[in-house]
Amino acid sequence: MTVTISIPSGRPKRDIIELAFDDCGLAGYEFDRTPEEQTVALRKLNALMLEWPWNKLGYTQPTYGVGLAEEPSGLPDDTINAVAQYLALRIAPGIGNSLSDETKRAMSRSLMTLQSQYAVIPVMEVPGNTNLGSGDSRSRGLYPWSTRAR
């Protein structure tokens, strides 16, 4: 019997938090963040990832407490920027900051791109008794006038 252990991949949660603070205008090389600020940002990241559409991306929620910022996020690389921008929107009021209009426009574009990439396209089966019309390949034998040479 083989036991398979799935190890979450993706960038660390700390990277997402750092990108969010950068979007708030608080670059890490200029401002030292306290452990409390990191914990609050991690808590808000966990809460954000429970909401739609973020809950479909494979984020690894902590099993106990807030978790660690060094843990891998489990997110695909093409979603990191959108997640960080929306996290910035959540943490900005708590640090007495607001996002620029340019950042908000970029955030909106990122969300539209993310939703288009991960949207589930519904598939509907056609019942067997549905009239398909003369253009359907299955109706060629029934209607002689619809069998044209191609």
Helices and strands as residue ranges (DSSP letters): H 13-23, H 35-48, G 54-56, G 77-79, H 80-91, G 93-95, H 101-118, G 137-139, G 144-146
